[in-house]
Each structure stands twice: as structure tokens, then as C-alpha cells.
Amino acid sequence: MKADYYETLGVARSADEKELKSAFRKLAMQFHPDKNPGDAAAEHKFKEIGEAYETLKDPQKRAAYDRFGHAAFENGGMGGGGGGFGGAGGFADIFEDIFGEMMGGGRQRRSGGRERGADLRYNMEITLEEAFTGKTAQIHVPTSITCDECNGSGAAPGTQPVTCGTCSGSGRVRAAQGFFSIERTCPSCHGRGQIIQDPCSKCRGQGRVTEERSLSVNIPAGIEDGTRIRLTGEGEAGLRGGPAGDLYIFLSLKPHEFFQRDGADLYCKVPISMTTAALGGQFEVATLDGTQTRVKIPEGTQNAKQFRLKGKGMPVLRQAAMGDLYIQIAIETPQNLNKRQRELLEEFERISSQDNSPQSTGFFARMKEFFEGLSE
């Protein structure tokens, strides 16, 4: 079982970017293989802290890790975490991100200049009815796509990028700094390993152009507010033929006029008259499945009383189950009384007994006993 990234770096989950960087710098210097030659345990620890910092320093990866833990990066997760740390970008890229300023130059990826495209975010708002039934939505996303003029290579048609003479195509050059042997980005090719001498006129050597894409998104029935849908490979195109990033669709539900949602259950506050609450009655309430259900109110119903309509809530995501609908009673006090109505209420008050309002009578009786006890 993998260790918690925050514990690995020895920081709190609320640590900011400065605290993360400081913790990584300290541990990296302590466990760097050059300081611990032949120490397998130190090398393993160095890998762990590098992997942890790689994830937590990226706001998007950190948010995914905070929500889903290590599972966020399994099966191709977000291209971060443990899955891809030991690749071409590996420790040299992470180490340079902290110590690279000593030698100058920024961090770049190799692999012949092919860089993975950025992940994109799309915010979508849907109605509660759409979350109930599910839907297929068409969205329009402005993004970068592979240039069709150069097929993503960035070089003009009929030409090819050439190998960088400074780094011999590796994209990195080494330099000594104290007891460290630091590998930094090649200043000639900026880490790409290749140089485009004749760039494509359409994409200006980037291998991609900006265009609005139309995509179809399946919203399953029962989807909840805040759910994230991932469309693999539908993000920004990679540089010079690199793999595309992913598109993340973040769903939010519009407030509903009648219903509030809690998981698979729905809640509806229904105002009824004082006389209906006292004498009993019934009413019909519409439900999201397109039907109406009759609710019977027994006499003497109190304010905030709830009635459960089983199976009339939301679908449970990817399950053959339904939540419930809870009707909450809100008793409305009469307003704008005419003379006759006031007379009737005053007469009712005069002939009322303690049995008609047991909660009120009991409350004030207990309150009286309380104050009498204080004065003794």
C-alpha cells in the first residue's frame, strides 16, 4: 500500500506551495543518491518524495488526490502520481524544478519535442430534471488540435526536425554543482532533443492550431452535483505530435423551484393552512417521474412533520434503485383576517383547553417550574 503523499513530505494537508517546496528541498538533499551511494533505502525514499512532490505541486493533480487519493492516478488517471513519474520526465525534471535556478533555464520535456497536451476543464450546468432522466449533451470546446498541414511535427511539409547538436538529442545537459550532479534542460533545443529549422507556416512550429470542437457528452441518470466526467484524449493536442490531454467536465445542478436534493433523496416543503393541519385533509404533489402522488394529512398534524413517498426520489447512479421523496409540512398562519374570522378565532381561543395545545401548555408549565426553582 502506497504511503500518503503528505506524510511522505512531512507536511499538513493545508500546506501551501512554499511549504511543499521547502519540505521537498530538505528531503531531496538528505536522500539524494549522490549523497547516499549504494544505499537502496535512500534511493527508494528519494523516489517516494519525488513522486509525492510531483503530484502535490500541481494544483489540478493535488485536487484530484485530495478527493480520490491514489485511485485518482490509477488506470491512466490524470497523467500524474505514481503512474508516470519514472518516465522520461522522471527525477531530473522534478529535481531541476527545485534546484534548476542554480544553473538557469526552465523545465522542459524531452521525447523529440513531443509534449503531452494540457488537460482542459469545462463547466456544465444541468437541471434537476436532466439529472433525473439523464441526457446526451452537445458541448463546444475551444481547444488546440493537431495541425493538418504538418501532421503535428511542427516542421514545414517536406522537411523534418534535426537532432540537436548540443545535447545529441537527449534534451538534457549535465553540470556539477557542489556534491550534486545536476541535469538541466538543453539551452539550444529547450529540452526537445530536436531543432526545427524550417517551421510550418500554419502552426508556426507548434504542431497544433486552435479550433472549436463539438463533442457529445453522455450524462447518466442519477448524476450528482459536483461530479467530474473525464473524456480521455479530448483535451488540448500535444506539441509536435505529443499525446492529447484529457477533458474534464464538472457538473453542477441548477437550484430547483420545489425540490432540494440530498444524495438520492428529494425534499419538498409544502405550505398548508392551519385548518387543514387541525382538521386533516389531502393534496397532490407532482414528482420528477411525471406523475402526481396524493398525500393525506391526518388531523392534528404539526409544523415540520415529514411524509415519506418511497421510490419517488432520484435514481441511484448506475443502479436499479430509487431514492425517496420527503414532504415537509409548513403550517401557514392566517393573515389579513376580516372581522368575522377574527371573532371565530377569538371564540375558539376562549373555549380551547389544554388538550388542544399540549406542547404549548407543557412548555410554559416547565418554564414556570424552572424560574420558580431559580428563585428558591
C-alpha positions in Angstrom: 0.0 0.0 0.0 1.4 3.4 -1.0 2.2 5.9 1.7 0.2 9.1 1.9 1.9 11.9 -0.1 1.5 14.5 2.7 3.0 12.1 5.2 5.9 11.3 2.8 6.8 15.0 2.6 6.0 15.6 6.3 3.6 18.4 5.7 0.0 19.1 6.7 -2.8 18.7 4.1 -3.2 22.5 4.3 0.4 23.2 3.3 0.9 25.9 0.7 3.2 25.8 -2.3 6.1 27.4 -0.4 5.9 24.7 2.4 5.7 21.9 -0.1 8.8 23.2 -1.9 10.8 23.7 1.3 9.9 20.2 2.6 10.9 18.6 -0.7 14.2 20.6 -0.9 15.2 19.4 2.5 14.3 15.7 1.9 15.8 15.7 -1.6 19.2 16.9 -0.3 19.0 14.3 2.5 18.2 11.3 0.4 19.8 12.2 -3.0 21.6 9.1 -4.4 24.8 11.2 -4.8 24.9 11.7 -1.1 24.0 8.0 -0.3 25.9 5.9 -2.9 24.8 2.3 -2.8 22.1 2.9 -0.3 18.9 1.3 -1.8 16.7 2.5 1.0 17.8 6.1 0.5 17.2 5.8 -3.3 13.7 4.4 -2.7 12.9 7.2 -0.3 14.1 9.7 -2.9 11.7 8.3 -5.4 8.8 8.4 -3.0 9.4 12.1 -2.1 9.8 13.0 -5.7 6.6 11.3 -6.6 4.7 13.0 -3.8 6.0 16.4 -4.7 5.3 15.8 -8.4 1.6 15.4 -7.5 1.1 17.9 -4.8 2.8 20.8 -6.5 0.3 20.7 -9.4 -3.0 22.2 -8.3 -5.1 20.0 -10.6 -3.4 16.8 -9.6 -3.4 17.8 -5.9 -7.2 18.5 -6.1 -7.7 15.1 -7.6 -5.5 13.4 -5.0 -7.3 15.2 -2.1 -10.6 13.9 -3.4 -9.8 10.4 -4.6 -6.4 9.6 -3.1 -4.0 7.3 -5.1 -7.0 6.0 -7.1 -7.1 9.3 -9.0 -4.0 8.3 -10.9 -4.7 4.6 -11.5 -5.6 3.3 -14.9 -4.4 6.4 -16.6 -5.9 8.8 -14.0 -4.6 12.3 -14.7 -1.2 11.5 -16.1 0.4 12.2 -12.7 1.2 10.5 -9.4 2.9 7.1 -9.4 1.8 6.0 -12.8 4.1 8.1 -14.9 6.8 9.5 -12.5 9.6 7.3 -13.5 9.4 8.1 -17.3 11.3 10.5 -19.5 10.5 13.5 -17.3 11.4 11.5 -14.1 13.6 12.7 -11.3 15.6 15.0 -13.4 12.6 17.2 -14.2 11.4 17.3 -10.6 14.9 17.9 -9.2 15.5 20.6 -11.7 12.2 22.2 -10.8 13.7 22.8 -7.3 17.4 23.3 -7.9 17.4 24.3 -11.6 17.5 28.0 -10.8 21.2 27.5 -9.7 22.0 26.7 -13.3 19.4 28.8 -15.1 16.8 27.6 -17.6 13.3 26.2 -17.2 12.0 22.7 -17.1 11.1 21.1 -20.5 10.1 17.7 -21.6 12.0 15.5 -24.0 10.9 12.8 -26.4 11.8 14.6 -29.6 9.9 17.8 -28.6 6.6 15.8 -28.3 4.8 17.1 -25.2 1.5 16.0 -23.8 -1.3 18.5 -24.3 -2.8 20.2 -21.3 -5.9 18.9 -19.6 -9.0 21.1 -20.1 -11.9 21.9 -17.8 -15.5 22.5 -18.9 -18.2 23.7 -16.5 -21.7 22.4 -17.3 -24.9 23.3 -15.5 -27.9 21.0 -15.8 -31.4 20.9 -14.3 -32.6 18.5 -11.7 -35.0 17.0 -14.3 -32.0 16.3 -16.6 -30.1 14.7 -13.7 -33.2 12.6 -13.1 -33.6 11.3 -16.7 -30.0 11.6 -17.9 -29.2 13.2 -21.3 -26.8 13.4 -24.1 -25.4 16.9 -24.4 -23.6 18.7 -27.2 -20.8 21.0 -26.0 -18.5 23.3 -27.9 -14.9 23.5 -26.6 -12.3 25.9 -27.9 -9.0 23.8 -27.8 -5.8 23.1 -29.7 -5.9 20.3 -32.3 -3.2 18.7 -34.3 -2.1 20.8 -37.3 -3.2 19.1 -40.5 -0.5 20.9 -42.6 2.5 19.3 -40.8 0.6 16.4 -39.1 1.8 17.7 -35.8 5.5 17.7 -36.4 5.8 21.5 -36.4 8.1 21.3 -39.5 7.2 22.6 -42.9 5.9 19.9 -45.3 8.7 18.1 -46.9 11.1 18.8 -44.1 12.0 17.1 -40.8 13.3 18.4 -37.4 17.0 17.7 -37.0 18.8 16.3 -33.9 20.2 19.0 -31.6 24.0 19.1 -31.7 24.3 20.4 -28.1 22.7 17.6 -26.3 22.9 14.9 -29.1 19.1 14.6 -29.0 18.7 13.9 -25.3 17.2 17.2 -24.4 19.4 17.5 -21.3 22.9 18.5 -20.4 24.8 17.8 -17.2 26.6 20.2 -14.9 28.3 19.8 -11.5 27.2 22.0 -8.6 28.9 21.1 -5.3 28.2 17.5 -4.4 25.3 17.4 -6.9 25.5 16.4 -10.5 22.5 18.3 -12.0 20.9 17.5 -15.3 19.3 20.6 -16.8 17.3 21.5 -19.9 19.4 21.9 -23.0 19.6 25.6 -23.8 19.7 25.0 -27.6 16.6 22.9 -28.1 14.8 23.7 -24.8 14.6 20.1 -23.9 13.1 18.8 -27.1 16.1 17.0 -28.4 15.4 18.3 -31.9 15.5 21.7 -33.7 13.0 22.8 -36.3 15.0 24.7 -38.9 12.0 25.3 -41.2 8.8 25.6 -39.1 5.3 25.0 -40.5 3.7 28.3 -41.6 0.3 27.3 -40.4 1.1 26.4 -36.8 4.4 28.2 -36.6 6.3 25.2 -35.5 3.9 24.2 -32.6 2.3 21.2 -34.4 -1.2 22.4 -33.3 -3.7 25.1 -34.0 -6.7 26.5 -32.1 -10.2 25.4 -33.1 -13.6 25.0 -31.5 -14.7 21.3 -31.3 -18.1 19.9 -30.9 -18.3 16.9 -28.5 -21.1 14.7 -27.4 -21.3 14.0 -23.6 -23.4 11.3 -22.0 -24.9 12.4 -18.7 -26.2 9.3 -16.9 -29.4 9.3 -14.8 -28.8 10.0 -11.2 -25.6 12.1 -11.7 -24.9 14.2 -8.6 -23.8 17.8 -8.2 -20.1 18.3 -8.4 -19.5 15.1 -10.4 -16.5 15.1 -12.8 -16.7 13.4 -16.1 -13.4 12.6 -17.9 -13.2 12.4 -21.7 -9.8 10.8 -22.4 -7.8 12.3 -25.2 -10.3 15.2 -25.8 -8.1 17.8 -24.2 -5.5 20.0 -25.8 -3.5 18.5 -28.6 0.2 17.7 -27.7 3.1 19.7 -29.0 4.7 18.3 -32.2 2.7 15.1 -32.3 2.6 14.5 -28.5 -0.4 12.8 -26.9 -3.5 14.9 -26.2 -4.6 15.8 -22.7 -8.0 15.0 -21.3 -11.2 17.0 -21.0 -12.8 17.1 -17.5 -16.4 18.1 -17.4 -17.5 19.4 -14.0 -21.3 19.2 -13.5 -23.4 21.5 -11.3 -27.2 21.4 -10.7 -29.4 24.4 -11.1 -31.5 25.2 -8.0 -35.0 23.8 -8.3 -38.2 25.7 -7.6 -39.7 22.9 -5.5 -37.2 20.2 -4.7 -33.9 20.1 -2.7 -31.7 17.1 -3.2 -29.7 15.1 -0.7 -28.0 12.2 -2.4 -30.8 10.1 -3.9 -33.5 11.7 -1.7 -35.6 14.7 -2.5 -37.2 17.2 -0.1 -40.2 19.4 -0.8 -41.6 21.9 1.7 -45.4 22.2 1.2 -47.4 25.0 3.0 -50.8 24.1 4.2 -53.5 26.1 6.0 -53.9 26.0 9.8 -57.4 24.5 9.4 -56.1 21.7 7.1 -53.4 20.8 9.7 -56.0 20.8 12.5 -58.9 19.0 10.7 -56.9 16.9 8.3 -57.1 16.8 4.5 -55.1 15.9 1.4 -53.3 17.3 -1.6 -51.5 16.1 -4.6 -47.8 16.7 -5.3 -46.0 16.4 -8.7 -42.9 14.2 -8.8 -40.0 14.2 -11.3 -41.2 10.9 -12.9 -44.1 12.9 -14.4 -46.8 11.6 -12.1 -48.8 13.0 -9.2 -49.0 11.4 -5.8 -51.7 12.1 -3.2 -50.6 13.0 0.3 -53.1 12.5 3.2 -52.8 14.8 6.1 -54.1 13.4 9.4 -55.9 15.8 11.8 -53.6 17.5 14.3 -50.6 17.5 12.0 -47.8 19.6 13.4 -45.4 22.0 11.7 -42.3 20.4 10.0 -44.0 17.0 10.0 -42.5 14.9 7.2 -44.2 12.3 5.0 -42.1 9.8 3.0 -43.0 8.9 -0.5 -41.0 5.8 -1.2 -39.2 5.4 -4.5 -40.2 8.9 -5.7 -36.7 10.5 -5.3 -33.7 10.4 -7.7 -32.3 7.4 -9.4 -29.2 5.9 -7.8 -26.3 6.3 -10.2 -25.8 3.1 -12.3 -28.1 1.1 -10.0 -31.7 -0.1 -10.4 -32.7 1.8 -7.3 -34.5 5.0 -6.4 -34.4 7.4 -3.5 -37.4 8.7 -1.6 -39.3 12.0 -1.7 -39.9 13.6 1.7 -42.8 16.1 2.0 -42.2 18.6 4.8 -45.3 20.4 6.1 -45.1 24.1 6.8 -48.3 25.3 8.5 -49.3 28.8 7.4 -50.7 31.2 10.0 -53.8 33.0 8.7 -53.3 36.6 7.6 -55.5 39.6 6.6 -58.4 38.4 8.8 -61.8 40.0 8.4 -64.0 40.8 11.4 -65.9 37.6 11.4 -62.8 35.4 11.0 -61.2 37.2 14.0 -64.3 36.7 16.1 -64.4 33.0 15.3 -60.7 32.6 16.3 -61.2 34.6 19.5 -64.2 32.3 20.3 -62.0 29.3 19.6 -59.3 30.6 21.9 -61.8 31.1 24.7 -63.3 27.6 24.5 -59.9 25.8 23.9 -58.5 23.5 26.6 -55.0 22.4 27.5 -55.7 19.2 25.4 -55.9 21.3 22.2 -52.3 22.6 22.5 -50.4 20.1 24.7 -46.9 21.1 23.5 -47.5 24.8 24.3 -49.2 24.1 27.6 -46.4 21.7 28.7 -43.6 24.0 27.6 -44.8 27.0 29.6 -45.6 24.8 32.6 -42.0 23.5 32.6 -40.7 27.1 32.1 -42.6 28.2 35.2 -41.2 25.4 37.3 -37.7 26.4 36.1 -38.0 30.0 37.2 -39.6 29.0 40.5 -36.6 26.7 41.1 -34.1 29.6 40.5 -35.9 31.9 43.0 -35.8 29.4 45.9 
